[in-house]
Amino acid sequence: MEAFQKEINDINGKLTGFDEKLTGFDEKLAGFDEMKGQLSTILSILSGKGKGVATNEEEAIFDEEDHYEPPKGDASGSKFILIPSKNTCDEDVMGQPKHDKLEETEKQEEHGVDAMLKEKLEHMNERIRSIEGFESYEPMDASQLCLVPDVIIPHKFQMPEFERYNGTTCPRSHLVMFCNKMANYIRDERLMIHCFQNSLSSSALRW
């Protein structure tokens, strides 16, 4: 009987302990609910202040020319200029400044234009040289331009007037006419050849 009463007392003691623990849990839950309410209040206050701060920052950033007027209590009266955090030197994907890239591009374009002008100038010089014959003929003596270099023109010689042969009439008749005109110099072969050129015209000059 005493043992049974002892067990009942132990059970009652344990139940009392459970009640105390449950009471403690209830107090803790109440504390958690209170903390939750406080956190909600703080978050709502912070969110409202954050909007206000963001609005003020936007107004400061987009103010005229980024100027900031100091408070009236500032004795210095100097203006503060907000320095933008963005890098004023825009860079491309590779990290090279754009103005350097533009300068390099302009230099390449100028080099291309110079090369084009140089090529055109060289082409014009070649055309001029070909027209004037600078590269077509080697330097030569005036005597080499004569049909008969060793010809001796008699004193007071006058070139007869020939009926010029153009290659369409009878060549034999032209030779007879030429020899008759040059009868006084028929034995001077060099002079005859020299004068015969003056009796030709048109395509006959290319004989």
MIZAMI-15324 format. One record per residue (C-alpha): x, y, z; residue number from 1. Coordinates in Angstrom, 2 decimals. Layout:
# residues N
site x = X | y = Y | z = Z | num = NUM;
...
END
This chain:
# residues 207
site x = 0.00 | y = 0.00 | z = 0.00 | num = 1;
site x = 2.79 | y = 2.37 | z = 0.83 | num = 2;
site x = 4.58 | y = 1.46 | z = -2.39 | num = 3;
site x = 1.47 | y = 2.22 | z = -4.42 | num = 4;
site x = 1.04 | y = 5.55 | z = -2.64 | num = 5;
site x = 4.66 | y = 6.32 | z = -3.39 | num = 6;
site x = 4.15 | y = 5.65 | z = -7.11 | num = 7;
site x = 1.09 | y = 7.91 | z = -7.13 | num = 8;
site x = 3.10 | y = 10.64 | z = -5.47 | num = 9;
site x = 5.88 | y = 10.20 | z = -8.05 | num = 10;
site x = 3.37 | y = 10.41 | z = -10.87 | num = 11;
site x = 1.84 | y = 13.54 | z = -9.35 | num = 12;
site x = 5.30 | y = 15.03 | z = -9.05 | num = 13;
site x = 6.05 | y = 14.28 | z = -12.68 | num = 14;
site x = 2.72 | y = 15.77 | z = -13.74 | num = 15;
site x = 3.50 | y = 18.88 | z = -11.73 | num = 16;
site x = 6.86 | y = 19.08 | z = -13.51 | num = 17;
site x = 5.15 | y = 18.75 | z = -16.89 | num = 18;
site x = 2.73 | y = 21.51 | z = -15.92 | num = 19;
site x = 5.63 | y = 23.75 | z = -15.00 | num = 20;
site x = 7.37 | y = 22.98 | z = -18.29 | num = 21;
site x = 4.18 | y = 23.67 | z = -20.24 | num = 22;
site x = 3.81 | y = 26.94 | z = -18.40 | num = 23;
site x = 7.39 | y = 27.80 | z = -19.33 | num = 24;
site x = 6.69 | y = 26.92 | z = -22.97 | num = 25;
site x = 3.62 | y = 29.14 | z = -22.94 | num = 26;
site x = 5.68 | y = 32.00 | z = -21.58 | num = 27;
site x = 8.32 | y = 31.43 | z = -24.23 | num = 28;
site x = 5.68 | y = 31.33 | z = -26.97 | num = 29;
site x = 4.24 | y = 34.57 | z = -25.67 | num = 30;
site x = 7.72 | y = 36.05 | z = -25.76 | num = 31;
site x = 8.17 | y = 34.82 | z = -29.33 | num = 32;
site x = 4.86 | y = 36.37 | z = -30.35 | num = 33;
site x = 5.93 | y = 39.64 | z = -28.77 | num = 34;
site x = 9.29 | y = 39.52 | z = -30.55 | num = 35;
site x = 7.53 | y = 38.70 | z = -33.83 | num = 36;
site x = 5.31 | y = 41.74 | z = -33.43 | num = 37;
site x = 8.31 | y = 43.93 | z = -32.66 | num = 38;
site x = 10.17 | y = 42.60 | z = -35.71 | num = 39;
site x = 7.16 | y = 43.30 | z = -37.93 | num = 40;
site x = 7.00 | y = 46.84 | z = -36.58 | num = 41;
site x = 10.73 | y = 47.36 | z = -37.14 | num = 42;
site x = 10.54 | y = 45.97 | z = -40.69 | num = 43;
site x = 7.63 | y = 48.22 | z = -41.58 | num = 44;
site x = 9.50 | y = 51.24 | z = -40.18 | num = 45;
site x = 12.69 | y = 50.30 | z = -42.04 | num = 46;
site x = 10.86 | y = 49.75 | z = -45.33 | num = 47;
site x = 9.25 | y = 53.18 | z = -45.02 | num = 48;
site x = 12.57 | y = 54.83 | z = -44.20 | num = 49;
site x = 14.28 | y = 52.96 | z = -47.04 | num = 50;
site x = 11.82 | y = 54.38 | z = -49.56 | num = 51;
site x = 12.40 | y = 57.83 | z = -48.21 | num = 52;
site x = 16.17 | y = 57.42 | z = -48.39 | num = 53;
site x = 16.00 | y = 56.06 | z = -51.93 | num = 54;
site x = 13.77 | y = 58.94 | z = -52.97 | num = 55;
site x = 16.17 | y = 61.44 | z = -51.46 | num = 56;
site x = 19.14 | y = 59.78 | z = -53.17 | num = 57;
site x = 17.39 | y = 59.83 | z = -56.54 | num = 58;
site x = 16.55 | y = 63.48 | z = -56.09 | num = 59;
site x = 20.17 | y = 64.19 | z = -55.14 | num = 60;
site x = 21.52 | y = 62.24 | z = -58.14 | num = 61;
site x = 19.20 | y = 63.76 | z = -60.72 | num = 62;
site x = 19.46 | y = 67.26 | z = -59.28 | num = 63;
site x = 20.62 | y = 70.03 | z = -61.61 | num = 64;
site x = 24.23 | y = 69.33 | z = -62.63 | num = 65;
site x = 24.61 | y = 67.06 | z = -59.56 | num = 66;
site x = 25.06 | y = 70.05 | z = -57.23 | num = 67;
site x = 24.35 | y = 69.66 | z = -53.52 | num = 68;
site x = 23.47 | y = 72.64 | z = -51.38 | num = 69;
site x = 24.94 | y = 72.39 | z = -47.86 | num = 70;
site x = 22.65 | y = 72.84 | z = -44.85 | num = 71;
site x = 21.93 | y = 76.38 | z = -43.77 | num = 72;
site x = 23.87 | y = 75.82 | z = -40.58 | num = 73;
site x = 27.10 | y = 75.27 | z = -42.59 | num = 74;
site x = 29.20 | y = 78.38 | z = -42.07 | num = 75;
site x = 31.47 | y = 77.71 | z = -45.03 | num = 76;
site x = 28.68 | y = 78.16 | z = -47.56 | num = 77;
site x = 30.67 | y = 76.13 | z = -50.11 | num = 78;
site x = 28.91 | y = 73.88 | z = -52.58 | num = 79;
site x = 29.57 | y = 70.20 | z = -52.68 | num = 80;
site x = 29.62 | y = 68.48 | z = -56.05 | num = 81;
site x = 28.66 | y = 64.85 | z = -56.09 | num = 82;
site x = 31.29 | y = 62.82 | z = -57.91 | num = 83;
site x = 29.56 | y = 60.12 | z = -59.94 | num = 84;
site x = 30.77 | y = 56.65 | z = -59.19 | num = 85;
site x = 30.51 | y = 55.64 | z = -62.85 | num = 86;
site x = 33.79 | y = 55.67 | z = -64.68 | num = 87;
site x = 33.81 | y = 58.63 | z = -67.06 | num = 88;
site x = 35.99 | y = 56.71 | z = -69.49 | num = 89;
site x = 33.70 | y = 54.22 | z = -71.17 | num = 90;
site x = 35.36 | y = 50.94 | z = -71.88 | num = 91;
site x = 34.49 | y = 48.26 | z = -74.33 | num = 92;
site x = 34.18 | y = 44.57 | z = -73.61 | num = 93;
site x = 37.92 | y = 43.95 | z = -73.85 | num = 94;
site x = 38.69 | y = 46.71 | z = -71.32 | num = 95;
site x = 40.25 | y = 49.07 | z = -73.89 | num = 96;
site x = 38.99 | y = 52.69 | z = -73.63 | num = 97;
site x = 36.72 | y = 53.67 | z = -76.49 | num = 98;
site x = 38.57 | y = 56.90 | z = -77.29 | num = 99;
site x = 41.83 | y = 54.94 | z = -77.73 | num = 100;
site x = 40.04 | y = 52.54 | z = -80.04 | num = 101;
site x = 38.60 | y = 55.47 | z = -82.02 | num = 102;
site x = 42.05 | y = 57.04 | z = -82.35 | num = 103;
site x = 43.45 | y = 53.74 | z = -83.58 | num = 104;
site x = 40.61 | y = 53.43 | z = -86.10 | num = 105;
site x = 41.20 | y = 56.99 | z = -87.34 | num = 106;
site x = 44.92 | y = 56.27 | z = -87.77 | num = 107;
site x = 44.13 | y = 53.14 | z = -89.78 | num = 108;
site x = 41.72 | y = 55.11 | z = -91.98 | num = 109;
site x = 44.29 | y = 57.86 | z = -92.55 | num = 110;
site x = 46.92 | y = 55.25 | z = -93.41 | num = 111;
site x = 44.50 | y = 53.66 | z = -95.88 | num = 112;
site x = 43.76 | y = 57.04 | z = -97.51 | num = 113;
site x = 47.49 | y = 57.85 | z = -97.75 | num = 114;
site x = 48.19 | y = 54.48 | z = -99.35 | num = 115;
site x = 45.35 | y = 55.01 | z = -101.84 | num = 116;
site x = 46.60 | y = 58.49 | z = -102.78 | num = 117;
site x = 50.16 | y = 57.21 | z = -103.11 | num = 118;
site x = 49.00 | y = 54.42 | z = -105.41 | num = 119;
site x = 47.03 | y = 56.86 | z = -107.60 | num = 120;
site x = 50.01 | y = 59.23 | z = -107.79 | num = 121;
site x = 52.33 | y = 56.41 | z = -108.80 | num = 122;
site x = 49.84 | y = 55.31 | z = -111.46 | num = 123;
site x = 49.69 | y = 58.86 | z = -112.87 | num = 124;
site x = 53.49 | y = 59.08 | z = -112.92 | num = 125;
site x = 53.68 | y = 55.82 | z = -114.85 | num = 126;
site x = 51.19 | y = 57.12 | z = -117.41 | num = 127;
site x = 53.16 | y = 60.35 | z = -117.81 | num = 128;
site x = 56.41 | y = 58.44 | z = -118.26 | num = 129;
site x = 54.82 | y = 56.16 | z = -120.84 | num = 130;
site x = 53.38 | y = 59.14 | z = -122.76 | num = 131;
site x = 56.64 | y = 61.09 | z = -122.74 | num = 132;
site x = 58.65 | y = 57.98 | z = -123.52 | num = 133;
site x = 61.09 | y = 58.26 | z = -120.62 | num = 134;
site x = 61.34 | y = 54.51 | z = -120.29 | num = 135;
site x = 60.68 | y = 53.55 | z = -123.94 | num = 136;
site x = 63.94 | y = 54.86 | z = -125.42 | num = 137;
site x = 67.51 | y = 54.83 | z = -124.30 | num = 138;
site x = 69.62 | y = 57.98 | z = -124.59 | num = 139;
site x = 70.94 | y = 58.32 | z = -128.14 | num = 140;
site x = 72.96 | y = 60.63 | z = -130.34 | num = 141;
site x = 71.22 | y = 62.86 | z = -132.90 | num = 142;
site x = 73.20 | y = 61.16 | z = -135.65 | num = 143;
site x = 71.51 | y = 57.87 | z = -134.78 | num = 144;
site x = 68.12 | y = 59.39 | z = -135.62 | num = 145;
site x = 69.15 | y = 60.02 | z = -139.22 | num = 146;
site x = 68.08 | y = 57.48 | z = -141.83 | num = 147;
site x = 71.61 | y = 57.61 | z = -143.30 | num = 148;
site x = 74.03 | y = 58.70 | z = -140.53 | num = 149;
site x = 77.05 | y = 59.23 | z = -142.84 | num = 150;
site x = 75.22 | y = 61.25 | z = -145.50 | num = 151;
site x = 76.95 | y = 64.39 | z = -146.79 | num = 152;
site x = 74.62 | y = 67.11 | z = -148.02 | num = 153;
site x = 76.21 | y = 69.11 | z = -150.87 | num = 154;
site x = 76.60 | y = 72.84 | z = -150.46 | num = 155;
site x = 73.53 | y = 74.84 | z = -151.62 | num = 156;
site x = 71.53 | y = 71.64 | z = -152.03 | num = 157;
site x = 67.76 | y = 72.15 | z = -152.24 | num = 158;
site x = 65.30 | y = 69.32 | z = -151.78 | num = 159;
site x = 63.24 | y = 68.84 | z = -154.95 | num = 160;
site x = 59.47 | y = 68.82 | z = -154.74 | num = 161;
site x = 58.23 | y = 65.26 | z = -155.09 | num = 162;
site x = 54.81 | y = 63.87 | z = -155.80 | num = 163;
site x = 54.47 | y = 61.86 | z = -152.64 | num = 164;
site x = 53.75 | y = 58.18 | z = -152.89 | num = 165;
site x = 51.09 | y = 56.88 | z = -150.46 | num = 166;
site x = 51.14 | y = 53.20 | z = -151.45 | num = 167;
site x = 48.08 | y = 53.22 | z = -153.70 | num = 168;
site x = 49.67 | y = 54.11 | z = -157.06 | num = 169;
site x = 52.29 | y = 52.31 | z = -159.12 | num = 170;
site x = 55.60 | y = 52.12 | z = -157.20 | num = 171;
site x = 57.66 | y = 51.77 | z = -160.41 | num = 172;
site x = 56.27 | y = 55.03 | z = -161.76 | num = 173;
site x = 57.14 | y = 56.73 | z = -158.48 | num = 174;
site x = 60.75 | y = 55.44 | z = -158.61 | num = 175;
site x = 61.15 | y = 56.71 | z = -162.18 | num = 176;
site x = 59.83 | y = 60.12 | z = -161.14 | num = 177;
site x = 62.14 | y = 60.22 | z = -158.12 | num = 178;
site x = 65.26 | y = 59.30 | z = -160.11 | num = 179;
site x = 64.45 | y = 61.97 | z = -162.69 | num = 180;
site x = 64.18 | y = 64.59 | z = -159.94 | num = 181;
site x = 67.49 | y = 63.45 | z = -158.39 | num = 182;
site x = 69.39 | y = 62.94 | z = -161.66 | num = 183;
site x = 72.18 | y = 65.34 | z = -160.63 | num = 184;
site x = 72.91 | y = 63.23 | z = -157.52 | num = 185;
site x = 72.21 | y = 59.75 | z = -158.92 | num = 186;
site x = 75.67 | y = 58.48 | z = -157.95 | num = 187;
site x = 75.42 | y = 59.69 | z = -154.35 | num = 188;
site x = 73.68 | y = 56.64 | z = -152.88 | num = 189;
site x = 73.48 | y = 58.01 | z = -149.33 | num = 190;
site x = 71.92 | y = 61.26 | z = -150.46 | num = 191;
site x = 69.43 | y = 59.39 | z = -152.67 | num = 192;
site x = 68.30 | y = 57.26 | z = -149.73 | num = 193;
site x = 68.12 | y = 60.32 | z = -147.48 | num = 194;
site x = 65.88 | y = 62.20 | z = -149.94 | num = 195;
site x = 63.71 | y = 59.24 | z = -150.89 | num = 196;
site x = 62.05 | y = 59.34 | z = -147.46 | num = 197;
site x = 60.69 | y = 62.79 | z = -148.32 | num = 198;
site x = 58.90 | y = 61.38 | z = -151.38 | num = 199;
site x = 56.71 | y = 59.08 | z = -149.30 | num = 200;
site x = 53.53 | y = 59.70 | z = -147.31 | num = 201;
site x = 50.85 | y = 57.91 | z = -145.33 | num = 202;
site x = 51.39 | y = 54.15 | z = -144.93 | num = 203;
site x = 54.36 | y = 54.18 | z = -147.32 | num = 204;
site x = 56.42 | y = 55.92 | z = -144.63 | num = 205;
site x = 56.43 | y = 52.67 | z = -142.67 | num = 206;
site x = 58.34 | y = 50.77 | z = -145.35 | num = 207;
END
